[in-house]
Amino acid sequence: MNKWLIAAMLPASGLVLSLIAGCTPSPIATSKLDSSTAIHPSNTPPPSESGVVSSAASIAKAAESDSEHGHKSGQHGGVMVSLGRDSYHVEAVIDSTGSIRLYTLGKDETRVIDIESQTLKGFVKAESDNDAKSITFEPQPQEGDAEKRTSMFVGTLPSELVGRRLNVTIPNIRIDGERFRLGFQSGQESHGDNPEMPDMLAEGKEKDLYLTPGGRYTAADIAANGNTTATQKFRGIKSSHNMNPELGDRICPISRTKANPKFAWTIDGKQYLFCCPPCVDEFVTMAKATNDPLPEPESYVKN
């Protein structure tokens, strides 16, 4: 039987292949941290000789225990973190190259503020790792910032952490003489409890996937999708996975969760709906690997 028809006929609780047993939404989850959670030097975990923080689990636990609620995405598509009971905000943006940008904002999240220029020491831990690694954020003033002040800090992830789900903690950031701890979670998340999930594609691989035709994925499809990648097109749109679609709901061809009309992609001249960008990656990859007809978009319905 045609493998695409088999995929279309699978029950909603099944997944298409072990290779695609999960999928990963764009960055989610933020932490709300206030002045009462400021880190004192005695609480800052010392790095080992290798530069790896020995008490990584305590870092992640601290960030998670301080989390009170999530904020909407910022204007740069990052996660918004509140400081000092919403007195200040920081928008954290991680791009596909591993660069992390931190934008400082006021009580009003639309108001940019510049703060004392300083080098920030942070710790980052991937969800499945035991140890955290240190990371440095350097001030990078934007136009309009006052002398010796900055409204942006930039750091770079170790290459082995790019594209993974992360806990990031910065024990000490000074704002107008006050000290705060900044922490947030960002990266990938699997569907349900399934630990198997595809990694986000590196920038070069993603461009190659989306901007070159192959199999049932044509040059006309590329043009119809705006000559861009899924990461670029859906930047700032948060994935929210509904694991229990109702009868008649459109479902994602990959995860079998409820499809989101915001994540639409044209393949073989037809518009398919997905739950998140990584599922688009998987379906386009499969479409480029075959010349067989694809199931109709309407066939992906909960029944």
C-alpha positions in Angstrom: 0.0 0.0 0.0 1.2 3.5 -0.7 3.1 4.8 2.3 1.3 8.2 2.2 -2.0 6.4 2.4 -0.8 4.4 5.3 0.2 7.6 7.1 -3.2 9.2 6.4 -5.0 6.2 7.8 -3.1 6.0 11.1 -5.2 6.6 14.2 -4.8 10.0 15.9 -2.9 8.4 18.7 -0.3 7.0 16.4 2.8 8.6 14.9 4.0 8.2 11.3 7.5 6.7 11.8 9.9 6.3 14.7 12.0 9.0 13.0 9.2 11.5 13.5 7.8 10.3 16.7 7.6 13.7 18.2 7.8 17.3 17.2 9.1 20.5 18.7 7.5 23.9 18.9 9.3 27.2 18.8 10.6 28.7 22.0 8.1 28.7 24.9 7.9 29.2 28.7 9.2 32.1 30.7 10.1 32.7 34.3 8.9 35.5 36.5 11.7 36.5 38.9 11.6 39.4 41.4 14.1 41.3 43.6 13.5 38.8 46.4 15.2 36.1 44.4 18.4 37.9 43.7 21.4 35.6 43.8 24.1 36.4 46.4 27.7 35.3 45.7 27.5 32.4 48.1 24.6 31.0 46.1 26.3 31.2 42.7 27.6 27.7 41.7 31.3 27.6 41.0 32.5 26.2 37.7 34.8 23.2 37.6 38.2 23.3 36.0 36.6 22.3 32.7 34.3 25.3 32.9 31.3 23.2 33.6 29.1 24.1 36.5 28.9 21.2 38.9 25.5 22.0 40.4 23.6 22.4 37.2 20.5 20.6 38.6 20.2 23.3 41.3 20.4 26.0 38.6 17.5 24.5 36.6 15.6 23.8 39.8 15.9 27.5 40.9 14.7 28.8 37.6 11.7 26.4 37.5 10.7 27.0 41.2 10.7 30.8 40.6 8.4 30.5 37.6 5.0 32.0 38.2 3.5 32.7 34.9 4.2 32.9 31.2 4.2 36.1 29.2 3.3 36.8 25.6 6.0 36.8 23.0 8.0 40.0 22.6 8.2 42.1 19.5 11.4 40.2 18.4 9.6 36.9 18.8 11.4 36.0 22.0 10.2 35.1 25.5 9.4 37.8 27.9 10.7 37.6 31.5 9.6 39.9 34.2 11.9 41.3 37.0 11.1 43.0 40.2 7.4 42.1 40.2 7.0 43.4 36.7 9.0 46.6 37.3 11.3 45.6 34.4 11.3 43.1 31.6 13.9 41.3 29.5 13.1 39.8 26.1 15.3 36.8 25.4 15.8 35.8 21.7 17.7 32.7 20.6 18.2 32.3 16.9 19.1 29.2 14.9 22.9 30.1 14.9 23.0 29.9 18.7 23.2 33.6 19.3 21.2 34.8 22.4 20.1 38.5 22.5 18.7 40.0 25.7 16.7 43.2 25.3 16.0 45.3 28.4 12.5 46.9 28.7 10.5 48.8 31.3 7.4 48.1 33.2 5.6 48.8 29.9 7.0 46.0 27.7 7.0 48.3 24.7 9.3 50.8 26.3 13.1 50.2 25.7 15.3 51.2 28.6 19.1 51.3 28.8 20.8 50.0 31.9 24.3 50.0 33.3 26.8 48.5 30.8 28.1 45.3 32.4 29.3 41.8 31.4 26.7 39.2 32.5 27.8 35.7 33.5 25.2 33.0 32.8 24.7 29.3 33.0 22.9 27.2 30.4 21.8 23.6 30.7 20.1 21.4 28.1 17.1 19.4 29.4 18.7 16.0 29.1 22.2 17.0 30.4 23.5 16.7 34.0 25.8 19.7 33.9 25.4 23.3 33.0 27.9 25.3 31.0 28.9 28.9 31.5 28.1 31.6 29.0 29.0 35.3 28.8 26.8 38.1 27.6 28.5 41.3 26.5 26.8 44.7 26.3 26.0 45.8 22.7 24.4 49.3 22.9 21.7 50.1 20.4 21.1 53.5 18.8 19.8 56.0 21.4 21.5 54.3 24.4 23.3 56.7 26.7 27.1 56.6 27.2 28.2 53.6 29.4 24.7 52.1 29.2 23.1 49.5 27.0 19.7 48.1 26.1 21.0 44.8 24.6 23.3 42.0 25.6 24.6 39.3 23.3 25.9 35.8 24.1 26.7 32.7 22.1 25.6 29.1 22.9 28.2 26.3 22.8 27.6 24.6 19.5 26.4 21.3 21.1 23.5 23.2 22.7 22.2 24.9 19.6 18.6 23.9 18.8 18.0 22.1 22.1 15.6 22.8 25.0 17.4 24.9 27.5 17.3 26.3 31.0 19.2 29.6 31.2 20.1 31.4 34.4 21.9 34.7 34.9 22.6 35.0 38.6 23.2 38.7 38.7 22.0 41.6 36.5 22.1 45.2 37.8 19.4 47.7 36.9 19.6 51.2 38.4 21.5 50.0 41.4 19.3 46.9 42.1 20.4 43.3 41.5 18.1 40.7 40.0 18.4 37.0 39.0 17.2 36.4 35.4 16.0 32.9 34.3 14.0 31.4 31.5 13.3 28.2 29.6 13.5 28.1 25.9 13.8 25.7 23.0 12.2 22.4 22.0 9.4 20.5 23.6 8.0 17.1 22.7 4.4 16.1 22.1 3.1 14.6 25.3 5.6 12.5 27.2 7.3 11.0 24.1 11.1 11.6 24.5 11.8 11.0 20.8 11.7 14.2 18.8 13.5 15.6 15.8 16.1 18.3 16.3 15.5 21.7 14.9 17.4 22.1 11.6 20.6 24.1 11.5 20.2 27.3 9.4 22.1 26.0 6.4 20.2 22.7 6.3 16.9 24.5 6.7 17.6 26.8 3.8 18.5 23.9 1.7 15.4 22.0 2.6 12.9 24.8 1.9 14.6 26.7 -0.9 15.5 23.9 -3.2 12.9 21.8 -5.0 12.7 18.0 -5.0 10.2 15.1 -5.4 6.7 16.5 -4.9 8.1 19.8 -3.5 8.3 22.2 -6.5 9.8 25.6 -7.4 6.2 26.8 -7.5 5.7 25.7 -3.9 8.8 27.6 -2.8 7.4 30.8 -4.5 4.0 30.2 -3.0 5.5 30.0 0.5 7.3 33.3 0.0 10.8 32.0 -0.8 11.5 31.6 2.9 11.9 28.9 5.6 9.4 27.8 8.2 11.5 29.4 11.0 11.4 32.7 9.3 7.8 32.7 8.2 6.5 31.6 11.6 8.8 33.6 13.8 7.0 34.9 16.9 4.0 32.5 16.5 3.8 30.3 19.6 3.0 26.6 19.2 0.2 25.3 21.4 -0.4 21.6 21.0 -3.9 20.1 21.4 -3.4 16.4 22.0 -7.1 15.6 21.8 -8.6 16.9 18.6 -12.3 16.4 18.2 -14.1 14.5 15.4 -13.9 16.5 12.2 -10.9 18.6 13.3 -8.0 19.0 10.9 -4.9 17.3 12.3 -1.2 17.6 11.7 0.1 15.0 9.2 3.1 14.4 11.4 2.1 14.5 15.1 -1.7 13.8 14.7 -2.4 16.6 17.1 -4.9 19.3 16.2 -3.6 21.4 13.3 -3.2 25.2 13.6 -4.2 27.3 10.5 -1.3 29.7 11.4 1.1 26.9 10.4 0.1 26.4 6.8 2.6 25.3 4.1 2.1 24.7 0.4 3.4 21.4 -0.9 2.7 19.9 -4.3 0.5 22.9 -5.0 -1.8 22.2 -2.0 -1.9 23.8 1.4 -1.3 21.6 4.4 -1.8 22.5 8.1 0.6 21.6 10.8 0.9 22.1 14.6 4.4 23.6 14.6 7.4 24.4 12.3 9.4 21.2 13.0 6.5 19.2 11.7 6.6 21.2 8.5 10.3 20.3 8.3 9.4 16.6 8.5 6.6 16.7 6.0 8.6 18.7 3.4 11.5 16.2 3.9 9.2 13.3 3.2 7.6 15.0 0.2 11.0 15.8 -1.4 12.0 12.1 -1.0 9.1 10.7 -3.1 7.5 11.1 -6.5 4.4 9.3 -5.3 1.2 11.4 -5.0 0.7 12.9 -1.6 -2.5 12.4 0.4 -5.0 15.3 0.0 -4.8 17.9 2.8 -8.4 17.2 3.6 -7.5 13.6 4.4 -5.8 14.7 7.6 -9.0 14.9 9.7 -9.8 13.3 13.0 -12.4 10.6 12.4 
